[in-house]
C-alpha cells in the first residue's frame, strides 16, 4: 500500500509541476526576488484584485504539494539529520524549478520559474519532516 501511495503521489507531483497545462507565455517568466510574488499576492488580496481561493491555491498549494516529500524523507532515510533535511529541502524545489525552466527552453513549459515557489516548497518539506517526527513520537510514547 505504501508503494502504491508513493507512486500515486509521485505521478501527481510530476503532473502538477511539469505537465499540467496552464496559460502559455511568450517569454519565460522568472522571479529571483525572494518574497516578491508572495507580497504581490498579499497586496492583491488586500486591494481585492484577486480572490482568496487563488492565493490559497498558489501559496498554500506550494506548501502542501511538497509536504509528503518531508514525510517520505523522514520515513525512508534512517537517521536523517538537519543537514539532510536542509539539503533535500533546497535541492528538490530547485530541481523542480530547473526542469520547469528546461521545459520552457524546449517549448513545452507553461509554468513560471519563481524563487518564492522554492521557498514555499522548502517550508512544505520542513513541515512534512516535522509532522512525521511528531507522529513517530506520538506512536512511541
C-alpha positions in Angstrom: 0.0 0.0 0.0 2.9 2.4 0.8 4.5 1.8 -2.5 1.2 2.5 -4.3 0.7 5.7 -2.4 4.3 6.7 -3.3 3.7 6.0 -7.0 0.4 7.9 -6.9 1.9 10.9 -5.1 5.0 11.0 -7.4 2.8 10.8 -10.5 0.6 13.6 -9.3 3.6 15.7 -8.4 5.2 15.3 -11.8 1.8 16.1 -13.5 1.2 19.2 -11.3 4.7 20.8 -11.5 5.7 19.9 -15.1 2.8 18.5 -17.2 -0.4 20.2 -16.1 -1.2 22.9 -18.8 -1.6 26.5 -17.8 -1.6 29.7 -19.6 1.2 29.8 -22.2 3.5 32.7 -22.0 5.6 34.2 -24.9 8.7 34.5 -22.7 10.0 32.7 -19.7 8.6 34.3 -16.5 11.4 34.3 -14.0 11.3 35.8 -10.5 14.6 35.7 -8.5 13.5 38.3 -5.9 12.6 36.4 -2.7 9.1 37.1 -1.3 8.1 39.3 -4.3 5.3 37.0 -5.6 4.1 36.4 -2.0 4.0 40.1 -1.4 2.1 40.7 -4.7 -0.5 38.1 -3.7 -1.0 39.8 -0.3 -1.3 43.2 -1.9 -3.8 41.9 -4.4 -5.8 40.3 -1.7 -5.9 43.4 0.4 -6.9 45.5 -2.5 -9.5 43.0 -3.8 -7.7 42.3 -7.1 -7.9 38.5 -6.7 -9.8 36.0 -4.7 -8.6 34.3 -1.6 -9.0 31.0 -3.4 -6.4 32.0 -6.0 -4.0 33.0 -3.3 -4.7 29.9 -1.2 -4.1 27.5 -4.2 -0.9 29.2 -5.2 0.7 29.9 -1.8 -0.6 27.1 0.5 -0.8 24.8 -2.5 3.0 25.0 -2.9 3.5 24.1 0.7 1.0 21.2 0.7 2.5 19.9 -2.6 5.8 19.1 -1.1 4.7 18.2 2.5 4.6 14.5 1.6 8.3 14.7 0.5 9.2 15.6 4.0 7.3 12.7 5.4 8.9 10.3 2.9 12.4 11.6 3.7 11.8 11.1 7.4 10.3 7.6 7.0 12.8 6.2 4.5 16.1 7.9 5.2 17.0 6.3 8.5 18.8 8.7 10.9 18.0 11.7 8.8 19.6 14.8 10.4 19.0 18.6 10.0 21.7 18.8 7.3 20.0 16.1 5.2 16.7 17.9 5.5 18.3 21.2 4.6 20.0 19.7 1.5 16.9 18.0 0.2 14.6 20.9 1.0 16.8 23.1 -1.1 17.7 20.6 -3.8 14.2 19.2 -4.6 12.4 22.6 -5.1 15.4 23.9 -7.1 15.3 20.8 -9.3 11.6 21.3 -9.9 12.1 24.9 -11.0 15.1 23.9 -13.1 13.1 21.3 -15.0 10.4 23.9 -15.5 13.0 26.2 -17.0 14.2 23.4 -19.3 10.7 22.7 -20.4 10.4 26.4 -21.4 13.6 26.2 -23.4 12.3 23.2 -25.4 8.9 25.0 -25.9 6.8 22.9 -23.6 6.9 24.9 -20.4 3.9 26.8 -19.1 4.9 27.4 -15.5 6.8 30.4 -14.1 10.2 30.0 -12.5 9.9 31.6 -9.1 12.2 31.7 -6.0 9.0 32.0 -3.9 7.9 28.6 -5.1 11.3 27.3 -3.9 10.7 28.9 -0.5 7.2 27.6 -0.2 8.2 24.1 -1.3 11.1 24.2 1.3 8.6 25.0 4.0 6.4 22.2 2.9 9.3 19.7 3.1 10.2 21.0 6.6 6.6 20.7 7.8 6.4 17.2 6.4 9.5 16.2 8.4 8.1 17.8 11.5 4.8 16.1 11.0 6.5 12.7 10.6 8.7 13.3 13.7 5.7 14.3 15.8 3.7 11.3 14.5 6.5 9.0 15.4 6.8 10.4 18.9 3.1 10.1 19.5 3.2 6.4 18.3 6.2 5.6 20.5 5.1 7.4 23.6 
